[in-house]
């Protein structure tokens, strides 16, 4: 992965030591909540509490209740943040935000590119692990309630003693180009009709990433592709994906334009760089926080600033 491409992935940035060995202490969260050096990141309804300058608001433990789910995120490795190097940081999911009625809250999709490396990593980590907790309140094996252990990084099925660990769903996303170096973009059925992005899909069990690239692109567009090349990855905690970016080329001998599957993808368009530049008043591209945007700009050769 080139440094220039890496710099375009806002949710892959981090300045945090996840300090995984500390999670083995069963009383770690109790100790951290009593430690005045600890800082707490509140999350409510998928949004993070923001400070006046737009950074994440990291609170003293005595300024907030523990809530129903708390997770130790690790220790700050930032040398430019207000908090000292090594500050332990906990996130808490609030059941209501009444105590912060006048506060500002930020959505990760919207503010990721404005956050520092540390804050982008913290918000992404917090949202991903809290989303996992909300979907694993009950054991998939017995249906019994689960309890939180290891500072928020394990849930245990009390009935069977089964330890349940966080899971991430891998998904490929692909910049497909033809012999004229035109880029394939599609409009998803869930979006407004003028939004276009790269084709993507989840990796199936027992499938390699390269096979997933070829299968998903063909399923959604009817376009056979070859030579998948890995670019880089970015977590996408909406709710629990890891986006794995690739480029691929149209298979030799294929001359058609492709056809949308009609279910997920409703329209397909091939763009040269000039055609994309002249279409920016008519179509919307994926947001700046997404890996799709990064791959499109990687192909385009420069940032595209047609929309916020």
N, C-alpha and C positions, 0 to 999 in steps of 0.2 A: 504494500500500500504506500503510495507516494505521500510525502509530507503535505503537498498542496491539497490532495484529496482529503487527508486526515483533518486538515484545518477547517474543512467545510462540514464536519460532523459535530454539531453543537452538543448532542447528547452523549457523545463518546468521551467528552472531556471530564477530568476528575482531578482532584487534589485531596484524596482521602485514603488513609490506610484502614482497610476494613477490620484489621485487628482480630482475625478470626479465632485466635487462641483464647482471647479473653471471653469469648462466648461460652466456654466450658464452665465458667464460674456461675453456679446456679443463683447466686445473689448479686450478680453484676448490676442488673437494672436497679435494684434497691440501693446499692452503693452509689451509683451514678446520680440517682435522684436526690441523694443527700449531699452530693459533692457540689460546692458552689462554682467549681471550674467547669462543670458540665454545661452544655448549651442544648436547647431543645428546639426542634423544628416542628411547628404545628402544621398539620394537614387537615383540611376539612373539605369534604365533597370533591376530592381530587385537586384542590388548589392549595397553595402554600401561602402562609402569612408573609407579607412583604414589609420591609422597613421603608422609611420615607424616601430613601434614595433608590428604591427599586430592587435592592438586594434582598436575599432571604432574611427574614427576621428570626434570629436565633436568640431564644429567651433563656433567662435564668430559671432553674428548676422550680423555684418558689413562686414564679409568676404564672404557673399553669398547672392544672391538674393532670394526672397521669393518663386519663382517658381509658378506653377499653382495650386499646392495642398500642404497645410501645415496642420499639425496636432500636437496638444499638447499631448505629450506622458505621461507627469507627472513629478514628482520630484525624483531625485536620492536618494536612501536610503543607498547607498554604503558608507562604511567607509574606503574602501581601494582604491577607484578610485582617480585619480588626482583632479577631480572637487570636490568642497565642498559638504558636506551633504546638501540635499535640493535643489540642482541645478535644475532649470526648464529646460526641454529638449523638443525641437520641432523637428519633422522630416519634411523634404521637399522633394518632388519628382521633380527632375530636368528634364527639357525638353531636354537638351543636356548637355554633360559633357565637353564641349570645354574649360571651365575655369580651369578644372582639368585634362588637357590632359596628364600630366606626372604623375598623381597620381595613387595609387594602389586601386583597387576595389575588394571587396570580396563577394563571393556567400555564402549565409547562409548554404546551404547543406554542403559546403566544409570546412567552417571555424568554424562552431558552437562549436565543441569540443575544439577549442583553445581559445574561448572567455571567459571572466570573466562572473560571474553570471549576473552582471548588463548589460553587453554588449549583452549577448545572449538574455536576456529578451527584451532589447530595439530593437534589430534588428528584432526579431520575431514579436513584437507588431507593429513596423513601417511597415514591409512588409505586414502583414495581413491587416492593416487598409488602406494602400495605394492600395492594390489589390482590396479591396472592393470599394474604390472611383472610380477606373478605370472602374468597371463594373456597376456603378450606376450613370452614367452621365445623364441618362434620366429616367423619372418616369415610373415604371412598370404599373401604373394605367392610365396615360394620354399620355405617350410618350413625354411629354414636358421636356425641360432641367431642371435639379435640381441645387440648389445652396447649398453651404457649410455653415453650422451653427455649433454652440456649439463647437468651437475650433477644428473642423474637425470630430466630432463624430456623426453628423446628416447631412443628405441632405434633403432639402425641395423641394417638387413639388410646384412651384410658382403658377401654375394654380389652383390646388385643395387644397393647403395649407397642403397637406399630409406630415408628417414627416417620413422619411425613415431611419431606424437604421441599423447599421452593422449586418450582419448575418454570422454565422459559420455553416459549414456543418458537422454534426457528422458522423463519420465512425468507425466501429468496426474493430479490427485486432486481430487475434486469434492464439495462440499457441495450436494446436490440438495434443493430444498424444493418443496412443493406449494402449492396456493392457500391452505391453512390454516397455512402456514409450518411444517409438519412436516418433519423431516429424515429422509432415507433412509439407512439403515445396512444393511450386509450382512455375512454371516459367510462367510469364505473357507474353501475346502476344506482348506487347509493349517493352519488354526488349530484350537484347541479350540472345541467347539461353542457355547460361550457368549460368545465374543469377537466383537464387532461393530465395524465401522469404515466409513469412507467408501469408495466405489467408486473405483477407480484403474486405470490401464493405461498402457502404453508408447505413445509417439507413433510412428506408422509412417513409413517413408520417403515424402517428398513430401507430407506431411500438415501442415496448420496445427494449432496448439494447440486452437483453437476446434472444428475438425472432429474432432479426437481426443476432445475432451470429449463431443461428441454421439454419436460412434460407440461409444466404450467404454461409456458409460452404457447405451445401448440394447442393446449386445451382452450385457452382464452382467445387465441387469434387465428389458429390454423396455420401459423407460420412455423416451419421447422427451423431450428437454430443449431449451430455447432460452435465449438471452441469457447465454452464458458470460461471467463477469466475473472477471478476474484479481485475485487477492489478494496473492500473493507466492510466493517460492520458497525451498527449502531443499535443500542437498546431502544425499544419503542414500547414504553409501559402503558399501552392503551388497549388491552390491559396488561399483556405479558409477553410481548414479542421481542425477538432479536432479529433485526433486519440484516440480511447478508447480501451485500451489493455485488453485482456481477455485470460484466458486459458480455455480449454474445453476438455472433454474426449469422445472418440468414444463410441457410444451407445452400451449397452450390446447386445450381439447376432449378431452384425455386424462383419463379418469376411473378407470382401473383401478389396482390396487395394484402392478402389475408382477409379474414372475416371475423367480426366479433362473435363471441359465443351466444350473445343475446340474453344471457342470464346475469353474469357478473359484468361483462363488458358490452356496452351498447354501441360504441363507435370506435373506430380505429383511424388514425391519421399518421402518415409519414411526413416528417419535416426535415428539410434542409435547414442549415443555420439561417440563411436569408429568409426562408419561409416562416421559421419560428419568430424571427425578429419582427416580421411584418404582421404576425398574427397576435401579438401581445395585447392589442386592444380588444380582441375578440374572444380569447381563451384565458383561462386561469390555470396557472401552474401550481404544483404542490407547494406548501409553505416552506419557509426558510429553515425551519427546525428539522425537516425530514431528510432522510438519506436519498429519497427520490430527487429532491431539489439538488442535492450535492452531485448526484450522478449526471443529471441533465446539464448542470453548469460545467462539470468535468468534460463532457462531450462538447459543449458550446464553446468552451475555451475562456470564459470569463463570467463574473457574476451577472445575473439577470435581475434588474431592479424594477420590474414593471408593477409590482404590487408589494404591500407590506407583508 
